[in-house]
Amino acid sequence: THSMATRLGKTLTDVRKSGELWWLRPDGKTQVTIEYLQKADGSVEPKKIHTVVISTQHAEPSKATRKKECAGYSGPDMTAPSMEEMNKLIVEHVVKKTLRDIKLKSGDAAITLYGEHTHLHINPSGKFIIG
């Protein structure tokens, strides 16, 4: 769970720095809870990802512009997405991407542990503009 949360944090940083999710700001927190199956010999294996929490600082939804937000950016200007759209993009570009990239001991991608049963809390306290 710790390594998965750390990888999510790294992906948050990567998509911010690459400009993919330009409206993200540096302050982000991640937490992952995994349900494990204990075998007769006492060993455990991950059964499912129960919960993913990501709280990340971001630009003002539907108001901030890329040219004002990103120093030195000279491409076409754009406005930050709505809070709802930001959260959807974080799930797609951070959560799912990271889980596809993590390989489990079984050789499967961690995304196989993710599904409808997974509780997602993306910016659960609402706007996080000032860190």
Solvent accessible surface area in square Angstrom, and as a share of the most:
residue,aa,sasa,rsa
1,T,63,0.37
2,H,147,0.66
3,S,80,0.51
4,M,11,0.05
5,A,13,0.10
6,T,78,0.45
7,R,102,0.37
8,L,1,0.00
9,G,25,0.24
10,K,120,0.51
11,T,15,0.09
12,L,12,0.06
13,T,48,0.28
14,D,62,0.32
15,V,3,0.02
16,R,58,0.21
17,K,146,0.62
18,S,82,0.53
19,G,15,0.14
20,E,85,0.38
21,L,4,0.02
22,W,19,0.07
23,W,7,0.02
24,L,8,0.04
25,R,65,0.24
26,P,103,0.65
27,D,43,0.22
28,G,33,0.32
29,K,122,0.52
30,T,38,0.22
31,Q,105,0.47
32,V,11,0.06
33,T,60,0.35
34,I,18,0.09
35,E,63,0.28
36,Y,97,0.37
37,L,89,0.44
38,Q,127,0.57
39,K,94,0.40
40,A,120,0.93
41,D,117,0.60
42,G,41,0.40
43,S,52,0.34
44,V,86,0.49
45,E,71,0.32
46,P,46,0.29
47,K,113,0.48
48,K,51,0.22
49,I,0,0.00
50,H,69,0.31
51,T,18,0.11
52,V,0,0.00
53,V,34,0.20
54,I,0,0.00
55,S,27,0.17
56,T,2,0.01
57,Q,23,0.10
58,H,1,0.00
59,A,0,0.00
60,E,45,0.20
61,P,11,0.07
62,S,67,0.44
63,K,147,0.62
64,A,15,0.12
65,T,35,0.20
66,R,39,0.14
67,K,101,0.43
68,K,183,0.77
69,E,51,0.23
70,C,33,0.20
71,A,112,0.87
72,G,82,0.79
73,Y,55,0.21
74,S,102,0.66
75,G,26,0.25
76,P,103,0.65
77,D,73,0.38
78,M,76,0.34
79,T,74,0.43
80,A,3,0.02
81,P,27,0.17
82,S,49,0.32
83,M,40,0.18
84,E,115,0.51
85,E,70,0.31
86,M,0,0.00
87,N,34,0.18
88,K,110,0.47
89,L,44,0.22
90,I,0,0.00
91,V,19,0.11
92,E,81,0.36
93,H,58,0.26
94,V,0,0.00
95,V,0,0.00
96,K,51,0.22
97,K,84,0.36
98,T,3,0.02
99,L,0,0.00
100,R,118,0.43
101,D,76,0.40
102,I,21,0.11
103,K,134,0.57
104,L,33,0.17
105,K,218,0.92
106,S,88,0.57
107,G,51,0.49
108,D,73,0.38
109,A,21,0.16
110,A,0,0.00
111,I,46,0.23
112,T,88,0.51
113,L,15,0.08
114,Y,39,0.15
115,G,26,0.25
116,E,183,0.82
117,H,74,0.33
118,T,14,0.08
119,H,94,0.42
120,L,64,0.32
121,H,79,0.35
122,I,18,0.09
123,N,8,0.04
124,P,80,0.50
125,S,107,0.69
126,G,30,0.29
127,K,120,0.51
128,F,44,0.18
129,I,37,0.19
130,I,155,0.79
131,G,71,0.68
